[in-house]
């Protein structure tokens, strides 16, 4: 199957793209400045990793059937991704924030590197949930449009 004709590819791609775009709009609202770096940033509202993973898992379920073994793999991938985003990566971001504060205090009295660690790495549970919702809704839309284009009244089942 051609990758670019596969609705599962497009569901994951558009889920990530929409989440990153929403993240940029949230940044615009918060700072009143359009910052395109949000399109490739980690952390923040919503989680693009969660959107991507749930968009892929949902689209695979819609295309292959939710009883397909590959859906279990996709769902496991999505759960691991979302768990990691809200725990491990979030903890790493909190540690970076603390280390940056410590370095700032030491820098006042000593000459140390002014390089700061990236603090916005992970997500809150709400950011992960919003990413998952974006992924599910996007997958439903992409797969239904692909089914329409292929001439099906609904999503084909194997």
PADREN-890769 format. One record per residue: chain; x, y, z of N, C-alpha, C, O, CB in turn. Coordinates in pm, whole numbers. Glycine has a CB too. Example, Ala and Ser with C-alpha at 12.3 -4.5 7.8 and 13.67 -1.06 7.14 Angstrom:
% residues 2
[pt 'A'; [1319; -569; 780]; [1230; -450; 780]; [1320; -330; 780]; [1424; -332; 846]; [1131; -447; 905]],
[pt 'A'; [1285; -225; 708]; [1367; -106; 714]; [1290; 3; 787]; [1341; 114; 804]; [1408; -60; 572]],
END
This chain:
% residues 158
[pt 'A'; [84; -118; 0]; [0; 0; 0]; [89; 125; 0]; [190; 130; 71]; [-96; -1; 123]],
[pt 'A'; [52; 223; -79]; [124; 350; -87]; [107; 427; 44]; [-5; 450; 89]; [73; 435; -206]],
[pt 'A'; [218; 465; 105]; [216; 536; 233]; [127; 660; 228]; [49; 685; 320]; [357; 577; 274]],
[pt 'A'; [137; 737; 121]; [64; 863; 112]; [-84; 844; 76]; [-160; 941; 74]; [130; 953; 11]],
[pt 'A'; [-123; 722; 47]; [-264; 692; 23]; [-326; 624; 144]; [-444; 590; 142]; [-280; 603; -102]],
[pt 'A'; [-248; 605; 248]; [-293; 534; 367]; [-356; 631; 467]; [-289; 723; 514]; [-175; 459; 433]],
[pt 'A'; [-485; 614; 498]; [-550; 707; 591]; [-491; 703; 732]; [-502; 800; 806]; [-698; 676; 598]],
[pt 'A'; [-428; 592; 769]; [-365; 585; 902]; [-245; 679; 910]; [-222; 743; 1012]; [-320; 440; 934]],
[pt 'A'; [-169; 687; 802]; [-58; 783; 796]; [-111; 926; 811]; [-60; 1004; 891]; [20; 769; 664]],
[pt 'A'; [-215; 959; 733]; [-267; 1095; 734]; [-336; 1129; 865]; [-331; 1244; 909]; [-364; 1114; 620]],
[pt 'A'; [-400; 1033; 927]; [-464; 1059; 1057]; [-359; 1096; 1161]; [-377; 1191; 1237]; [-545; 936; 1103]],
[pt 'A'; [-250; 1021; 1165]; [-142; 1051; 1260]; [-77; 1185; 1226]; [-52; 1267; 1314]; [-37; 938; 1259]],
[pt 'A'; [-48; 1206; 1098]; [16; 1331; 1054]; [-70; 1453; 1088]; [-21; 1550; 1146]; [43; 1326; 902]],
[pt 'A'; [-198; 1448; 1051]; [-285; 1564; 1076]; [-314; 1583; 1223]; [-333; 1696; 1268]; [-415; 1548; 1000]],
[pt 'A'; [-318; 1476; 1301]; [-336; 1489; 1445]; [-220; 1566; 1506]; [-240; 1658; 1586]; [-349; 1349; 1512]],
[pt 'A'; [-99; 1529; 1468]; [20; 1599; 1518]; [20; 1744; 1471]; [46; 1835; 1550]; [150; 1527; 1471]],
[pt 'A'; [-9; 1766; 1343]; [-7; 1901; 1286]; [-110; 1991; 1353]; [-80; 2107; 1385]; [-33; 1895; 1135]],
[pt 'A'; [-229; 1940; 1374]; [-334; 2020; 1440]; [-294; 2051; 1583]; [-311; 2165; 1629]; [-470; 1945; 1437]],
[pt 'A'; [-242; 1953; 1656]; [-201; 1976; 1795]; [-90; 2081; 1803]; [-95; 2169; 1888]; [-155; 1845; 1860]],
[pt 'A'; [10; 2072; 1716]; [118; 2171; 1716]; [65; 2309; 1678]; [112; 2410; 1731]; [231; 2128; 1620]],
[pt 'A'; [-30; 2316; 1587]; [-89; 2444; 1547]; [-169; 2505; 1662]; [-164; 2625; 1686]; [-179; 2426; 1424]],
[pt 'A'; [-244; 2420; 1733]; [-319; 2468; 1851]; [-221; 2518; 1956]; [-246; 2619; 2022]; [-409; 2355; 1910]],
[pt 'A'; [-109; 2448; 1972]; [-6; 2491; 2067]; [46; 2630; 2030]; [68; 2715; 2117]; [111; 2388; 2070]],
[pt 'A'; [67; 2652; 1899]; [114; 2783; 1853]; [8; 2890; 1881]; [42; 3001; 1923]; [148; 2778; 1703]],
[pt 'A'; [-120; 2858; 1858]; [-227; 2954; 1885]; [-240; 2984; 2035]; [-267; 3098; 2073]; [-361; 2900; 1832]],
[pt 'A'; [-220; 2883; 2118]; [-220; 2905; 2264]; [-106; 2999; 2303]; [-124; 3087; 2388]; [-208; 2770; 2340]],
[pt 'A'; [10; 2979; 2242]; [123; 3067; 2267]; [95; 3209; 2220]; [133; 3305; 2288]; [248; 3014; 2199]],
[pt 'A'; [31; 3223; 2106]; [-7; 3355; 2054]; [-103; 3425; 2150]; [-89; 3544; 2177]; [-72; 3342; 1915]],
[pt 'A'; [-199; 3351; 2200]; [-296; 3408; 2295]; [-226; 3451; 2424]; [-254; 3558; 2478]; [-407; 3304; 2327]],
[pt 'A'; [-133; 3367; 2473]; [-64; 3393; 2599]; [36; 3509; 2588]; [45; 3591; 2679]; [6; 3268; 2646]],
[pt 'A'; [112; 3515; 2477]; [221; 3613; 2466]; [190; 3728; 2372]; [264; 3827; 2369]; [345; 3544; 2420]],
[pt 'A'; [82; 3716; 2295]; [45; 3816; 2194]; [154; 3829; 2087]; [170; 3934; 2025]; [22; 3953; 2260]],
[pt 'A'; [228; 3718; 2066]; [334; 3714; 1967]; [327; 3581; 1892]; [318; 3475; 1955]; [474; 3733; 2034]],
[pt 'A'; [331; 3586; 1761]; [327; 3465; 1680]; [467; 3404; 1677]; [561; 3464; 1626]; [277; 3496; 1536]],
[pt 'A'; [479; 3285; 1731]; [608; 3219; 1743]; [600; 3082; 1675]; [538; 2990; 1727]; [651; 3204; 1893]],
[pt 'A'; [662; 3071; 1558]; [654; 2947; 1481]; [736; 2833; 1541]; [723; 2719; 1497]; [701; 2972; 1340]],
[pt 'A'; [818; 2862; 1642]; [894; 2754; 1706]; [802; 2657; 1779]; [842; 2544; 1807]; [997; 2812; 1804]],
[pt 'A'; [680; 2700; 1810]; [583; 2609; 1873]; [549; 2491; 1782]; [508; 2386; 1830]; [456; 2684; 1910]],
[pt 'A'; [566; 2508; 1652]; [533; 2401; 1557]; [623; 2279; 1573]; [587; 2169; 1530]; [542; 2453; 1416]],
[pt 'A'; [739; 2297; 1635]; [830; 2185; 1655]; [872; 2171; 1801]; [971; 2104; 1831]; [954; 2202; 1568]],
[pt 'A'; [799; 2233; 1892]; [837; 2230; 2033]; [778; 2110; 2106]; [682; 2049; 2060]; [792; 2358; 2100]],
[pt 'A'; [839; 2079; 2219]; [786; 1974; 2308]; [718; 2041; 2425]; [744; 2158; 2455]; [900; 1878; 2356]],
[pt 'A'; [631; 1969; 2492]; [560; 2023; 2607]; [452; 2120; 2565]; [442; 2156; 2448]; [657; 2092; 2702]],
[pt 'A'; [371; 2162; 2660]; [268; 2260; 2634]; [134; 2199; 2595]; [121; 2078; 2581]; [313; 2353; 2528]],
[pt 'A'; [37; 2287; 2579]; [-102; 2246; 2549]; [-129; 2257; 2402]; [-104; 2362; 2342]; [-202; 2332; 2628]],
[pt 'A'; [-180; 2153; 2341]; [-200; 2014; 2384]; [-78; 1930; 2349]; [14; 1977; 2283]; [-326; 1954; 2319]],
[pt 'A'; [-79; 1807; 2393]; [31; 1715; 2365]; [20; 1662; 2222]; [-74; 1590; 2189]; [32; 1598; 2465]],
[pt 'A'; [115; 1700; 2139]; [116; 1652; 2000]; [156; 1505; 1993]; [112; 1433; 1903]; [211; 1736; 1915]],
[pt 'A'; [240; 1460; 2087]; [276; 1318; 2091]; [151; 1234; 2118]; [130; 1130; 2055]; [385; 1292; 2199]],
[pt 'A'; [69; 1279; 2211]; [-55; 1206; 2242]; [-151; 1210; 2124]; [-215; 1110; 2092]; [-124; 1265; 2367]],
[pt 'A'; [-160; 1325; 2059]; [-247; 1337; 1942]; [-202; 1241; 1832]; [-284; 1171; 1773]; [-247; 1483; 1889]],
[pt 'A'; [-73; 1239; 1804]; [-18; 1151; 1701]; [-47; 1004; 1732]; [-97; 931; 1648]; [134; 1172; 1688]],
[pt 'A'; [-16; 963; 1856]; [-30; 822; 1893]; [-176; 778; 1894]; [-208; 669; 1847]; [33; 797; 2029]],
[pt 'A'; [-265; 861; 1948]; [-407; 822; 1950]; [-470; 833; 1812]; [-559; 755; 1778]; [-484; 908; 2049]],
[pt 'A'; [-424; 929; 1732]; [-473; 939; 1594]; [-437; 815; 1516]; [-519; 763; 1439]; [-416; 1062; 1525]],
[pt 'A'; [-315; 767; 1534]; [-272; 646; 1465]; [-350; 525; 1515]; [-402; 447; 1435]; [-121; 623; 1483]],
[pt 'A'; [-361; 507; 1648]; [-431; 391; 1703]; [-578; 390; 1663]; [-633; 286; 1626]; [-419; 391; 1856]],
[pt 'A'; [-642; 507; 1669]; [-784; 515; 1633]; [-804; 484; 1485]; [-894; 408; 1449]; [-840; 654; 1665]],
[pt 'A'; [-721; 541; 1401]; [-737; 516; 1257]; [-711; 370; 1222]; [-780; 314; 1136]; [-642; 606; 1177]],
[pt 'A'; [-615; 308; 1286]; [-590; 165; 1263]; [-712; 85; 1305]; [-753; -8; 1236]; [-462; 116; 1340]],
[pt 'A'; [-770; 121; 1419]; [-890; 51; 1464]; [-1006; 68; 1368]; [-1079; -27; 1340]; [-931; 100; 1600]],
[pt 'A'; [-1022; 190; 1316]; [-1131; 215; 1222]; [-1111; 144; 1088]; [-1208; 99; 1026]; [-1146; 365; 1197]],
[pt 'A'; [-986; 133; 1045]; [-957; 71; 915]; [-948; -81; 927]; [-1008; -153; 846]; [-826; 127; 858]],
[pt 'A'; [-875; -131; 1026]; [-850; -275; 1037]; [-950; -346; 1126]; [-957; -469; 1127]; [-711; -300; 1089]],
[pt 'A'; [-1028; -270; 1201]; [-1121; -329; 1298]; [-1057; -328; 1436]; [-938; -357; 1451]; [-1160; -474; 1257]],
[pt 'A'; [-1137; -294; 1535]; [-1083; -281; 1670]; [-1050; -416; 1733]; [-993; -420; 1843]; [-1181; -207; 1757]],
[pt 'A'; [-1085; -525; 1667]; [-1048; -657; 1717]; [-918; -708; 1655]; [-878; -822; 1679]; [-1161; -756; 1690]],
[pt 'A'; [-853; -625; 1575]; [-728; -663; 1509]; [-612; -658; 1609]; [-604; -566; 1690]; [-700; -570; 1388]],
[pt 'A'; [-521; -756; 1602]; [-405; -754; 1692]; [-319; -629; 1677]; [-259; -583; 1775]; [-319; -876; 1668]],
[pt 'A'; [-312; -573; 1557]; [-229; -454; 1537]; [-285; -334; 1614]; [-210; -243; 1649]; [-219; -421; 1387]],
[pt 'A'; [-415; -333; 1639]; [-474; -225; 1719]; [-423; -231; 1863]; [-398; -128; 1925]; [-629; -234; 1718]],
[pt 'A'; [-406; -351; 1914]; [-352; -367; 2050]; [-211; -309; 2057]; [-177; -242; 2154]; [-351; -516; 2092]],
[pt 'A'; [-131; -333; 1956]; [6; -278; 1951]; [-1; -125; 1944]; [72; -57; 2016]; [84; -334; 1828]],
[pt 'A'; [-88; -72; 1859]; [-101; 74; 1845]; [-152; 137; 1974]; [-106; 245; 2013]; [-196; 109; 1729]],
[pt 'A'; [-247; 70; 2041]; [-298; 123; 2167]; [-191; 120; 2276]; [-181; 213; 2356]; [-422; 44; 2212]],
[pt 'A'; [-111; 14; 2278]; [-1; 6; 2375]; [100; 117; 2350]; [148; 181; 2443]; [68; -133; 2368]],
[pt 'A'; [131; 140; 2223]; [222; 249; 2187]; [165; 383; 2235]; [238; 465; 2290]; [245; 252; 2033]],
[pt 'A'; [36; 406; 2213]; [-27; 531; 2254]; [-25; 546; 2406]; [5; 654; 2457]; [-172; 537; 2203]],
[pt 'A'; [-55; 440; 2478]; [-56; 449; 2625]; [84; 476; 2681]; [101; 556; 2773]; [-112; 320; 2687]],
[pt 'A'; [184; 408; 2625]; [322; 431; 2670]; [364; 574; 2640]; [426; 640; 2723]; [419; 331; 2602]],
[pt 'A'; [330; 623; 2523]; [363; 760; 2483]; [299; 860; 2578]; [366; 954; 2624]; [316; 788; 2339]],
[pt 'A'; [171; 842; 2609]; [101; 936; 2696]; [150; 928; 2840]; [162; 1030; 2908]; [-49; 911; 2690]],
[pt 'A'; [178; 806; 2887]; [232; 789; 3022]; [367; 857; 3034]; [394; 928; 3131]; [243; 639; 3058]],
[pt 'A'; [453; 834; 2935]; [585; 895; 2935]; [577; 1048; 2933]; [651; 1115; 3004]; [666; 844; 2815]],
[pt 'A'; [487; 1102; 2851]; [474; 1248; 2839]; [430; 1310; 2970]; [474; 1420; 3005]; [374; 1284; 2729]],
[pt 'A'; [343; 1241; 3045]; [288; 1301; 3166]; [366; 1264; 3292]; [337; 1318; 3399]; [145; 1259; 3183]],
[pt 'A'; [464; 1175; 3283]; [539; 1139; 3403]; [689; 1162; 3385]; [745; 1254; 3443]; [513; 993; 3438]],
[pt 'A'; [753; 1077; 3305]; [899; 1082; 3293]; [946; 1214; 3235]; [1032; 1280; 3293]; [948; 967; 3205]],
[pt 'A'; [889; 1255; 3121]; [933; 1380; 3058]; [895; 1500; 3143]; [970; 1598; 3148]; [874; 1393; 2918]],
[pt 'A'; [781; 1495; 3210]; [740; 1605; 3297]; [837; 1618; 3415]; [877; 1728; 3451]; [596; 1584; 3347]],
[pt 'A'; [875; 1504; 3474]; [971; 1506; 3585]; [1105; 1561; 3539]; [1169; 1637; 3612]; [989; 1364; 3643]],
[pt 'A'; [1149; 1525; 3419]; [1275; 1578; 3365]; [1266; 1729; 3349]; [1364; 1800; 3375]; [1309; 1512; 3230]],
[pt 'A'; [1151; 1781; 3308]; [1132; 1925; 3295]; [1136; 1995; 3430]; [1192; 2104; 3442]; [1000; 1955; 3226]],
[pt 'A'; [1077; 1932; 3532]; [1080; 1991; 3666]; [1222; 1991; 3722]; [1263; 2086; 3789]; [986; 1914; 3760]],
[pt 'A'; [1298; 1885; 3694]; [1437; 1881; 3737]; [1519; 1988; 3666]; [1605; 2052; 3727]; [1497; 1742; 3711]],
[pt 'A'; [1492; 2009; 3537]; [1563; 2114; 3462]; [1535; 2251; 3521]; [1625; 2334; 3531]; [1524; 2111; 3314]],
[pt 'A'; [1410; 2276; 3560]; [1373; 2403; 3620]; [1450; 2426; 3751]; [1502; 2535; 3775]; [1220; 2408; 3647]],
[pt 'A'; [1457; 2322; 3834]; [1530; 2331; 3959]; [1679; 2354; 3935]; [1740; 2438; 4001]; [1508; 2205; 4042]],
[pt 'A'; [1738; 2280; 3842]; [1879; 2298; 3811]; [1906; 2439; 3757]; [2009; 2498; 3790]; [1925; 2194; 3709]],
[pt 'A'; [1816; 2493; 3676]; [1833; 2629; 3625]; [1831; 2730; 3740]; [1908; 2826; 3739]; [1723; 2662; 3524]],
[pt 'A'; [1744; 2708; 3838]; [1741; 2797; 3955]; [1870; 2787; 4035]; [1923; 2889; 4080]; [1621; 2763; 4045]],
[pt 'A'; [1921; 2665; 4052]; [2046; 2645; 4125]; [2163; 2713; 4053]; [2246; 2779; 4117]; [2075; 2495; 4143]],
[pt 'A'; [2168; 2698; 3923]; [2276; 2760; 3845]; [2266; 2912; 3852]; [2368; 2980; 3862]; [2270; 2713; 3697]],
[pt 'A'; [2144; 2965; 3848]; [2125; 3110; 3859]; [2178; 3161; 3993]; [2240; 3267; 3999]; [1977; 3148; 3842]],
[pt 'A'; [2153; 3087; 4099]; [2203; 3126; 4232]; [2355; 3118; 4236]; [2420; 3209; 4288]; [2143; 3036; 4342]],
[pt 'A'; [2412; 3012; 4182]; [2558; 2999; 4180]; [2623; 3103; 4090]; [2733; 3150; 4119]; [2597; 2859; 4133]],
[pt 'A'; [2556; 3140; 3982]; [2611; 3235; 3885]; [2627; 3373; 3948]; [2713; 3451; 3906]; [2520; 3243; 3762]],
[pt 'A'; [2546; 3403; 4047]; [2557; 3534; 4114]; [2693; 3553; 4179]; [2744; 3665; 4186]; [2447; 3549; 4219]],
[pt 'A'; [2752; 3442; 4227]; [2879; 3452; 4297]; [2997; 3391; 4220]; [3112; 3421; 4251]; [2867; 3384; 4430]],
[pt 'A'; [2970; 3309; 4122]; [3076; 3242; 4048]; [3053; 3261; 3899]; [2942; 3294; 3855]; [3082; 3091; 4084]],
[pt 'A'; [3156; 3240; 3824]; [3145; 3250; 3679]; [3119; 3111; 3621]; [3212; 3033; 3599]; [3273; 3312; 3618]],
[pt 'A'; [2994; 3082; 3597]; [2953; 2954; 3540]; [2889; 2978; 3404]; [2860; 3092; 3367]; [2855; 2880; 3635]],
[pt 'A'; [2868; 2871; 3333]; [2801; 2881; 3203]; [2659; 2932; 3221]; [2589; 2892; 3315]; [2801; 2744; 3132]],
[pt 'A'; [2617; 3020; 3131]; [2481; 3073; 3138]; [2382; 2987; 3060]; [2265; 3022; 3049]; [2478; 3214; 3085]],
[pt 'A'; [2429; 2875; 3007]; [2340; 2786; 2931]; [2232; 2730; 3023]; [2261; 2681; 3132]; [2421; 2672; 2864]],
[pt 'A'; [2108; 2738; 2976]; [1996; 2686; 3055]; [1943; 2558; 2992]; [1950; 2539; 2871]; [1883; 2790; 3067]],
[pt 'A'; [1891; 2472; 3077]; [1830; 2348; 3031]; [1687; 2375; 2985]; [1621; 2465; 3038]; [1833; 2241; 3141]],
[pt 'A'; [1640; 2300; 2890]; [1503; 2313; 2842]; [1410; 2259; 2950]; [1424; 2144; 2993]; [1481; 2237; 2707]],
[pt 'A'; [1316; 2342; 2995]; [1228; 2305; 3104]; [1095; 2248; 3059]; [1035; 2166; 3129]; [1203; 2424; 3191]],
[pt 'A'; [1047; 2289; 2943]; [916; 2244; 2897]; [933; 2118; 2813]; [941; 2123; 2691]; [845; 2355; 2815]],
[pt 'A'; [937; 2004; 2882]; [959; 1876; 2815]; [834; 1789; 2815]; [803; 1724; 2715]; [1072; 1802; 2882]],
[pt 'A'; [764; 1787; 2926]; [651; 1696; 2943]; [518; 1769; 2943]; [509; 1886; 2905]; [667; 1619; 3071]],
[pt 'A'; [416; 1697; 2987]; [280; 1749; 2982]; [205; 1721; 3111]; [236; 1625; 3183]; [205; 1689; 2865]],
[pt 'A'; [107; 1804; 3139]; [12; 1775; 3245]; [-85; 1670; 3191]; [-89; 1644; 3071]; [-62; 1904; 3294]],
[pt 'A'; [-163; 1613; 3279]; [-263; 1514; 3234]; [-366; 1579; 3143]; [-414; 1516; 3049]; [-333; 1448; 3355]],
[pt 'A'; [-401; 1704; 3169]; [-498; 1774; 3084]; [-442; 1794; 2944]; [-514; 1776; 2845]; [-535; 1911; 3145]],
[pt 'A'; [-314; 1829; 2933]; [-252; 1846; 2802]; [-250; 1715; 2725]; [-272; 1713; 2604]; [-109; 1900; 2817]],
[pt 'A'; [-224; 1604; 2795]; [-225; 1472; 2732]; [-367; 1436; 2688]; [-386; 1385; 2578]; [-170; 1365; 2830]],
[pt 'A'; [-465; 1462; 2775]; [-604; 1432; 2741]; [-650; 1512; 2619]; [-715; 1457; 2530]; [-695; 1462; 2860]],
[pt 'A'; [-616; 1640; 2614]; [-656; 1723; 2500]; [-589; 1674; 2371]; [-651; 1674; 2265]; [-621; 1871; 2525]],
[pt 'A'; [-464; 1632; 2380]; [-396; 1574; 2264]; [-464; 1447; 2218]; [-482; 1425; 2098]; [-249; 1546; 2296]],
[pt 'A'; [-503; 1363; 2314]; [-572; 1238; 2279]; [-706; 1266; 2211]; [-741; 1199; 2115]; [-594; 1152; 2405]],
[pt 'A'; [-779; 1364; 2260]; [-908; 1400; 2199]; [-887; 1450; 2056]; [-962; 1413; 1966]; [-980; 1508; 2284]],
[pt 'A'; [-786; 1533; 2037]; [-755; 1582; 1902]; [-722; 1463; 1811]; [-769; 1457; 1697]; [-636; 1682; 1905]],
[pt 'A'; [-642; 1369; 1859]; [-604; 1253; 1779]; [-724; 1168; 1741]; [-736; 1126; 1626]; [-504; 1170; 1854]],
[pt 'A'; [-811; 1141; 1836]; [-929; 1057; 1809]; [-1021; 1125; 1708]; [-1064; 1062; 1611]; [-1005; 1027; 1939]],
[pt 'A'; [-1052; 1252; 1731]; [-1144; 1323; 1640]; [-1085; 1338; 1500]; [-1155; 1323; 1400]; [-1177; 1462; 1697]],
[pt 'A'; [-955; 1367; 1493]; [-890; 1381; 1363]; [-890; 1248; 1288]; [-917; 1245; 1167]; [-745; 1431; 1380]],
[pt 'A'; [-861; 1139; 1358]; [-862; 1008; 1294]; [-1000; 974; 1240]; [-1013; 922; 1129]; [-816; 899; 1392]],
[pt 'A'; [-1103; 1003; 1318]; [-1240; 975; 1273]; [-1272; 1054; 1147]; [-1333; 1001; 1054]; [-1342; 1009; 1384]],
[pt 'A'; [-1230; 1180; 1143]; [-1256; 1264; 1026]; [-1177; 1215; 904]; [-1233; 1202; 795]; [-1219; 1411; 1057]],
[pt 'A'; [-1048; 1189; 922]; [-963; 1147; 810]; [-1010; 1014; 752]; [-1019; 999; 630]; [-816; 1136; 856]],
[pt 'A'; [-1039; 918; 837]; [-1080; 786; 789]; [-1216; 794; 722]; [-1239; 728; 620]; [-1084; 685; 905]],
[pt 'A'; [-1308; 874; 776]; [-1439; 886; 711]; [-1426; 954; 575]; [-1495; 915; 480]; [-1537; 966; 800]],
[pt 'A'; [-1340; 1055; 563]; [-1318; 1121; 433]; [-1251; 1024; 335]; [-1283; 1026; 216]; [-1230; 1248; 451]],
[pt 'A'; [-1160; 942; 383]; [-1095; 843; 296]; [-1197; 740; 248]; [-1193; 697; 133]; [-978; 773; 370]],
[pt 'A'; [-1287; 700; 336]; [-1391; 604; 298]; [-1484; 665; 194]; [-1524; 597; 99]; [-1470; 558; 421]],
[pt 'A'; [-1521; 791; 212]; [-1604; 862; 114]; [-1535; 868; -21]; [-1596; 841; -125]; [-1637; 1004; 163]],
[pt 'A'; [-1407; 902; -20]; [-1331; 914; -145]; [-1320; 780; -215]; [-1312; 774; -338]; [-1193; 970; -117]],
[pt 'A'; [-1318; 672; -138]; [-1307; 539; -197]; [-1444; 484; -240]; [-1453; 377; -299]; [-1242; 443; -98]],
[pt 'A'; [-1548; 560; -210]; [-1682; 519; -252]; [-1756; 431; -153]; [-1855; 368; -188]; [-1672; 447; -379]],
[pt 'A'; [-1708; 427; -27]; [-1777; 349; 75]; [-1875; 440; 149]; [-1847; 558; 170]; [-1675; 286; 174]],
[pt 'A'; [-1988; 384; 188]; [-2085; 460; 267]; [-2035; 477; 409]; [-2066; 576; 475]; [-2223; 391; 267]],
[pt 'A'; [-1958; 380; 457]; [-1897; 387; 589]; [-1758; 326; 581]; [-1714; 284; 474]; [-1985; 314; 696]],
[pt 'A'; [-1691; 322; 693]; [-1555; 268; 696]; [-1560; 119; 664]; [-1638; 45; 724]; [-1489; 292; 835]],
[pt 'A'; [-1478; 74; 568]; [-1478; -68; 534]; [-1421; -152; 647]; [-1328; -109; 717]; [-1398; -92; 405]],
[pt 'A'; [-1475; -270; 666]; [-1422; -362; 766]; [-1372; -485; 695]; [-1430; -528; 595]; [-1529; -399; 874]],
[pt 'A'; [-1264; -544; 746]; [-1205; -661; 678]; [-1295; -783; 687]; [-1260; -889; 635]; [-1069; -694; 738]],
END
